[in-house]
């Protein structure tokens, strides 16, 4: 078994995201999450990996955990809204998008 640190796993997962390989990113980031389940940076990156690979239910779960741990994370609210849109929810996306905007997240980045 590879003894990569959580930081190394997170960095490698983010590299996979940058090179548009979300499925591989998810595998690496799941390992990091198992080691540090309360670390929101890992869960946020894993949510992005799931979202980019079309696994919207899993992405929504990760962003929900981030929001529960860090309720003022505007990016997590934005991503939760996007997941809810993809899952066909009609009300939840609006709520999270408004919260993200109220917290200063700009979707035009």
N, C-alpha and C positions, 0 to 999 in steps of 0.2 A: 504494500500500500504506500502511496506517495505521502510524504509528510509535509506538504505545503502548508504554510501558515494561512490563517484566515485572510490576512491582508493580501498575500500572494494569490489566493483563490479569487478574491474580489477583483483584484487588478486584472487577472487573466480573464475573468468573466466580462469585465468592462471592455477589454480588448476585443473579445469575441463580438460584443454588441457593436463596437465601432466598425468592425469588418463585416457587419451584417450576417452574423452567424448566431442567431438567437437560440437555436436548439442546443448548440454546443455551450453557449453561455449559461443556459438554464442548468445543464448538467453540472458545470463547475460551481455555479452559485448555489445550487441545492446542497452541495458538499459544505460550502461555507455556512449556509443557514443552519445545517445540522450542528455545526460547531458553536455558532453564536446566534441562536434564534431571536434574541432581542435586539440585534444590531440593525437599525433601520436602513442604513446605507446598503446592506446586503439585500434586504427585503425589497427595497425600491428598485435595485438593479435586477433582481429576480422577477419582479413584477413587469419591468420593461421587457425582459427576455420572453416571458410568457406572452405578453401583449403582442410583441413583434412576431411571434410564431403562431398567433391566432388562438392561443389558449386563454381566452378572455375571462373565463370563470376562475382559473388559477391566478391570473393577474389581479383580478378584483380582490381575491382573498389576500394577496400580499399587500396591496395598497390599503385594504381595510385594517390590516395589522399595523401598518405604518401609521395610519391615522389614529388608531387607538393608542399607540405608544407616543405619538407626537402630533397632537390635534391641530397644531398651527403649521403643519407642513403643507404649504399651498400647492406644491407640485404634486404631492400625493392626492390631494383633493381633485386636482385637474385630471390626473390619470384615472382616478376612481370614476370620475364623470365620463371619461372616454370609454372605460370598460363597460359601464352601465349602458351607454349608447349602443355599443357593439352587442350587448346581451339583450337588447330590445326593451329595456326599461324606459318608460316615458317620463317619470318624475325625478328619479335619482340623479340623472346627469345634470339637470338644471340646478339642483341643490348644490352639488359639489362644484360645478363650474362657478356659481355665484360665490361660494365660500372661497374658492381659489382666487377669484378676482378681487374680492374684498380684502384678502390677505396680501394682495400685491402681485400675484402671478399674472404675467402678461402672456397671452397665447400667441402673440405676434413675434415671439423670439426667434 
